[in-house]
Amino acid sequence: PWTVKAFSLCRDLTERERKDLTFKMNLNPRHQTLETQILDYILGTNCEMEDFVNLASVHYPPQSEETEPIKQRLKQNSSGEIYKKGAGFVLIINQKIFKRDPKNPASKQFESRLGTDVDRDWLNMTFRYLGATKIRICNNYTDAWLKTELDECVRYLNVHGNQFEWLAVCVLSHGGLTVCREDEVYSCDGIPMDRKEIIMKFADKSSLPSFEHKPKIFVFQACRSREVPTDPDSAVKEINRISSSVNGKKSYPTSFDDFVILSSAVEEFVAFRMVQYGSFYIRTLCEMLLMHGHKDELITITTKVKAQLMNIRQYKSVPDVNTYLSKGFYFNRTKESMKELVAQLIYDVTFRELYKKTVGEVLEFPLNNLDV
């Protein structure tokens, strides 16, 4: 469908718009047709057609009298529909201090994630500005606490779902890929949890019927590097563990829709975080949402985030977007949410100035201290 969409756009463009797109996307003008230029670009950069269409939405040509701008057409799906705007529910899981559980063989020891509190505060401020009326923050939750909290959030949303038009679940933690490529994040006691387990708590229609056909956003700030096995039989043990889980309680349904997964890194890569300023991904995502969240479609914004992060030379990272949204999604900024943002900014500035004059000068945290 993305291939058809791209070539449909080429068919509808005027000659001036074709030349504009060729120039702004740095396509090869040696090829006479725009369709051929696009194919040459995709082959040369080894990107997908979907990536090209999303990039084109950033470099759209100016509006002409003959046709509407590309950006407007890319903002909507083929039906031109958008989700209903309204209030949102947000859950932020912030894992900072890790301590291994000696009684659990699956538990691992990790370094503290310094700087993650900055990410938590950025997300809290951003989603309040964009219309979230209920935000729950979980700091340093063990595996048992986390599962209880997820269940409690689902119960709450099933009762009060009519108060919200969208939800967001943000997970800030350590993570990685297992030998069998399970995508995991960790609780503060070092116990892994498959991302799918978190996602399906909210995306599965049978688990959360009150949010059927409503957009659900999942944000993961965690590394996704592959686990290096120290045990030669680790692959066999991992397969047996997954098999026993599937035969037991752990299974993933297929009755899900209307959600998007935003990850700080693609599979087998790490995500970077600064001790004093938080992670590159969360900060950039929040800045873009604050600037464009009330006027641009969500997927268009994630494309801008990716473009900005790939311009960081020393710590270049490539965020990942997997969307199952069936319509365009726009946040709803209100006067009340803008007042809350101003109040939060005033509080943050006052707090940070006081902190710098007291604790900060004593500890002398370096500005360039990076934590992976």
Buried (B, 14 or more C-beta within 10 A) or exposed (E): EEBEBBBEBBEEBEEEBBBBBBEBBEBEEEBEEBBBBBBBBBEEEEEEBBBBBBBBBBBBBEEEEEBEBBBEBBBEBEEEEBBEBBBBBBBBBBBBEBBEBEEEEEBBEBEBBBBBBBBBBBBBBBBBBBBBBBBBBBBBBBBEBBBEBBEEBBEBBEEEBEBBBBBBBBBBBBBBBBBEEBBBBBBBBBBBBBBBBBBBBBBBBEBBEBBBEBBBBBBBBBBBBEBEEEEEEBEEEBEEBBEEBEEEEEEEEEEBBBBBBBBBBEEEBBBBBBBEBBBBBBBBBBBBBBEBBBEBBBBBBBBBBBBBBEEEEEBEBEBBBEBEBBBBBBBBBBEEBEEBBEEBEEEEEEEEEEEEEEEBEEEEEEEEEBBE
